[in-house]
Amino acid sequence: MLYMLIVKASKNSEAGNLPIPELMEAMDRYNEDLVKAGVHVMAKGLHPSSNGIRLSFPKQGEKPVVTEGPFMETKELIAGFILIDVKSREEAIKWAMRMPDPQGYGEGQIELRQVF
Protein backbone atom coordinates (compact mmCIF):
# COMPACT_ATOMS: atom_id res chain seq x y z
CA MET A 1 0.00 0.00 0.00
CA LEU A 2 1.40 3.35 -1.00
CA TYR A 3 1.12 6.25 1.42
CA MET A 4 2.31 9.81 1.04
CA LEU A 5 3.51 11.79 4.02
CA ILE A 6 2.77 15.32 2.87
CA VAL A 7 4.86 17.98 4.60
CA LYS A 8 2.84 21.17 4.85
CA ALA A 9 4.53 24.48 4.11
CA SER A 10 5.23 27.10 6.75
CA LYS A 11 6.28 30.73 6.75
CA ASN A 12 9.89 29.57 7.02
CA SER A 13 9.72 27.07 4.16
CA GLU A 14 7.95 29.63 1.96
CA ALA A 15 10.74 32.11 2.76
CA GLY A 16 13.26 29.50 1.57
CA ASN A 17 14.73 29.07 5.07
CA LEU A 18 16.36 25.68 5.49
CA PRO A 19 15.87 23.77 8.74
CA ILE A 20 18.61 23.92 11.35
CA PRO A 21 21.45 21.38 10.86
CA GLU A 22 20.22 19.17 13.72
CA LEU A 23 16.83 18.81 12.07
CA MET A 24 18.43 18.08 8.69
CA GLU A 25 20.46 15.31 10.36
CA ALA A 26 17.35 13.91 12.07
CA MET A 27 15.49 13.86 8.74
CA ASP A 28 18.47 12.12 7.08
CA ARG A 29 18.40 9.44 9.80
CA TYR A 30 14.63 9.04 9.38
CA ASN A 31 15.02 8.59 5.62
CA GLU A 32 17.85 6.09 6.17
CA ASP A 33 15.56 4.11 8.49
CA LEU A 34 12.87 4.07 5.78
CA VAL A 35 15.40 2.74 3.27
CA LYS A 36 16.74 0.08 5.69
CA ALA A 37 13.17 -1.08 6.39
CA GLY A 38 12.52 -1.39 2.65
CA VAL A 39 9.53 0.97 2.66
CA HIS A 40 11.15 4.08 1.13
CA VAL A 41 9.96 4.88 -2.41
CA MET A 42 10.78 8.58 -2.80
CA ALA A 43 11.32 11.72 -0.73
CA LYS A 44 11.59 15.25 -2.11
CA GLY A 45 11.33 18.80 -0.92
CA LEU A 46 9.68 21.47 -3.02
CA HIS A 47 10.79 24.99 -3.85
CA PRO A 48 8.73 27.80 -2.26
CA SER A 49 5.48 28.72 -4.00
CA SER A 50 7.15 31.91 -5.25
CA ASN A 51 8.64 29.61 -7.93
CA GLY A 52 5.29 27.94 -8.62
CA ILE A 53 2.41 28.36 -10.99
CA ARG A 54 -1.21 27.51 -10.20
CA LEU A 55 -3.75 26.54 -12.85
CA SER A 56 -7.41 27.14 -11.97
CA PHE A 57 -10.37 25.88 -13.96
CA PRO A 58 -13.19 28.31 -13.07
CA LYS A 59 -15.36 27.52 -16.12
CA GLN A 60 -15.85 24.06 -17.55
CA GLY A 61 -14.56 23.73 -21.09
CA GLU A 62 -12.58 26.98 -21.01
CA LYS A 63 -8.84 27.47 -20.78
CA PRO A 64 -7.39 27.47 -17.27
CA VAL A 65 -6.42 30.67 -15.51
CA VAL A 66 -2.70 30.83 -14.76
CA THR A 67 -1.54 32.44 -11.51
CA GLU A 68 2.12 32.83 -10.64
CA GLY A 69 3.27 32.38 -7.04
CA PRO A 70 3.81 33.18 -4.32
CA PHE A 71 0.55 31.90 -2.91
CA MET A 72 -0.46 33.53 0.35
CA GLU A 73 -2.22 30.83 2.41
CA THR A 74 0.63 28.61 3.68
CA LYS A 75 -1.74 26.18 5.45
CA GLU A 76 -2.78 24.84 2.06
CA LEU A 77 0.70 24.61 0.51
CA ILE A 78 3.05 21.65 0.38
CA ALA A 79 6.76 21.91 1.16
CA GLY A 80 7.68 18.31 0.36
CA PHE A 81 6.66 14.69 0.54
CA ILE A 82 7.80 11.18 1.34
CA LEU A 83 6.27 8.23 -0.46
CA ILE A 84 6.33 4.90 1.40
CA ASP A 85 5.18 1.40 0.47
CA VAL A 86 3.88 -0.40 3.56
CA LYS A 87 1.64 -3.36 4.39
CA SER A 88 -1.07 -1.48 6.27
CA ARG A 89 -2.52 1.86 7.32
CA GLU A 90 -1.30 1.18 10.85
CA GLU A 91 2.29 0.74 9.62
CA ALA A 92 2.02 4.01 7.67
CA ILE A 93 0.83 5.79 10.81
CA LYS A 94 3.75 4.34 12.80
CA TRP A 95 6.22 5.67 10.24
CA ALA A 96 4.52 9.06 10.19
CA MET A 97 4.72 9.22 13.99
CA ARG A 98 8.49 8.62 13.81
CA MET A 99 9.12 11.57 11.47
CA PRO A 100 10.84 14.51 13.14
CA ASP A 101 9.06 17.86 13.04
CA PRO A 102 9.73 18.58 9.35
CA GLN A 103 9.73 22.36 9.72
CA GLY A 104 11.22 22.85 13.14
CA TYR A 105 10.39 26.16 14.75
CA GLY A 106 7.18 24.57 16.09
CA GLU A 107 5.56 24.93 12.65
CA GLY A 108 5.66 21.35 11.36
CA GLN A 109 2.58 19.59 10.07
CA ILE A 110 2.32 16.30 8.20
CA GLU A 111 -0.69 14.93 6.36
CA LEU A 112 -0.80 11.17 5.71
CA ARG A 113 -2.75 10.06 2.63
CA GLN A 114 -3.09 6.72 0.88
CA VAL A 115 -2.26 6.74 -2.83
CA PHE A 116 -4.63 5.07 -5.31
ABEGO torsion letter per residue (X at the ends): XBBBBBBBBBAAAAAGBBBBAAAAAAAAAAAAAAAAAGABABBBBBBBAAABBBBBBABBGBBBBBBBOBBABAAABBAEBBBBBBABAAAAAAAAAABBBAAEGGABBBBBBBBX
